[in-house]
Amino acid sequence: VQTATTVLAYGFATPAALGIAVWLTARLSKVPLAHHRMLVSAGIVWNLGVLVGACSIIAGNSTSFPLLALPAFATPILFVAYSLIAIWILMTLNERKSGSLFVSQWYIFAAILAFPWLFGTANSLLIWNPVSAPAQPAIALWYSTGFLNLWLIPVGVAAAFYIIPKSTGLPVASSHLSLLGFWTLILFGAWTAGAQIIGGPVPAWITSAGVASSIMLVVAALAIGINLHLTLEGHYAPVAWSPALRFLVAGIGCLVGYWFLAAINAIPAVNAVTQFSDIHRGLYQLGHYGFFAMSAFGAIYYIVPRLTGNEWPCTKGISRHFWLATTGVGFIVASSILGGLIQGFALTNPIITFHSSMEFVWPFRFLAIIGSLLTLGAAVNFAMLFAGILLETRKNQSPALMAEREENSQEPVAV
């Protein structure tokens, strides 16, 4: 499990986030891609670090912390590779043409600064020079929630705030909602971990801050969701066929649902029932796969054709990928939440044994396994599509899937 989680976080999610950040930065800064050899070299070093670290975990050399299972010798390799990419992004932002920053650039800039802070602090306190044992669970949870809230989510939201206005040909609907969503996420995103250790051996202010921050992120959810809805209002028709819009809209819906459910789960009376149940697994999948992976797929469907000059080879394959992914996530999240509620109430009932509570939840875990198989099928389907567009030799002048739909889309206005 640690190997799979680590490879997903550092072999897919983080490289995808970095790729999206690099492309959006160059595009929005209106600066040609410079020093590309540095980026390529950093990417190679990063992947080598992940490969070495994953092999070491398989060999038994891992830690016990979620998202921090890489051995101590592998993390400096990733840190060096990331630093090179981050420096390039910051240099490109500095060289941008005059004018105010776009909303997407706000989120990218914040994410690029947040990741080394999170990664460096967590590794320093837990791996390189471990602090006392009672403090370690709180730090590990702080990192895992920050990894999602301050690293992956800002990049996914940045992609949405770029691609959705581009596809409608209209600007972002509200600058005030943009500011509200951004600053609420930045101010409260790092503090939500305390809500997961209510009743644990930590100061009461940490859990109180976690509960309050989880509830405050509902404000960010409403601000981002309403803002993008107003931007898309009257232009929802392309969502039915546009790969990028379809995945991004589904991802934003998952993000809003994730923050709402996390806020409800943080309420002490609710958490007393759900704290040791499968609900946390469902929320993890909803945030990481439901939001970020779906948003990353949408961004990739938008960006790659513009880099290669090719159309995606099979529109039916894209549709199949979308429905496999959404159905799989739906199965995992719904079964984890429903099973978790039953499991939680059983655990709080003194006349029900622990073994019985596990038997109650087994059918729901079986449904979650089916969901995992569906997401695996979606990943295989996407890999085939990605290989197909890279191997395509015929070049097209039109953006992806716009040759057939140009008369129904605002995309040519905004390419």
Secondary structure as GFF3:
##gff-version 3
##sequence-region A 1 415
A	DSSP	alpha_helix	2	7	.	.	.	ID=ss1
A	DSSP	pi_helix	8	13	.	.	.	ID=ss2
A	DSSP	alpha_helix	14	29	.	.	.	ID=ss3
A	DSSP	alpha_helix	36	58	.	.	.	ID=ss4
A	DSSP	alpha_helix	75	94	.	.	.	ID=ss5
A	DSSP	alpha_helix	103	123	.	.	.	ID=ss6
A	DSSP	pi_helix	124	128	.	.	.	ID=ss7
A	DSSP	three_ten_helix	133	135	.	.	.	ID=ss8
A	DSSP	alpha_helix	136	146	.	.	.	ID=ss9
A	DSSP	pi_helix	147	152	.	.	.	ID=ss10
A	DSSP	alpha_helix	153	168	.	.	.	ID=ss11
A	DSSP	alpha_helix	175	188	.	.	.	ID=ss12
A	DSSP	three_ten_helix	192	197	.	.	.	ID=ss13
A	DSSP	alpha_helix	204	232	.	.	.	ID=ss14
A	DSSP	three_ten_helix	237	240	.	.	.	ID=ss15
A	DSSP	alpha_helix	243	266	.	.	.	ID=ss16
A	DSSP	alpha_helix	268	274	.	.	.	ID=ss17
A	DSSP	alpha_helix	279	285	.	.	.	ID=ss18
A	DSSP	pi_helix	286	293	.	.	.	ID=ss19
A	DSSP	alpha_helix	294	308	.	.	.	ID=ss20
A	DSSP	alpha_helix	315	348	.	.	.	ID=ss21
A	DSSP	alpha_helix	354	391	.	.	.	ID=ss22
A	DSSP	three_ten_helix	406	408	.	.	.	ID=ss23
A	DSSP	alpha_helix	411	414	.	.	.	ID=ss24
###
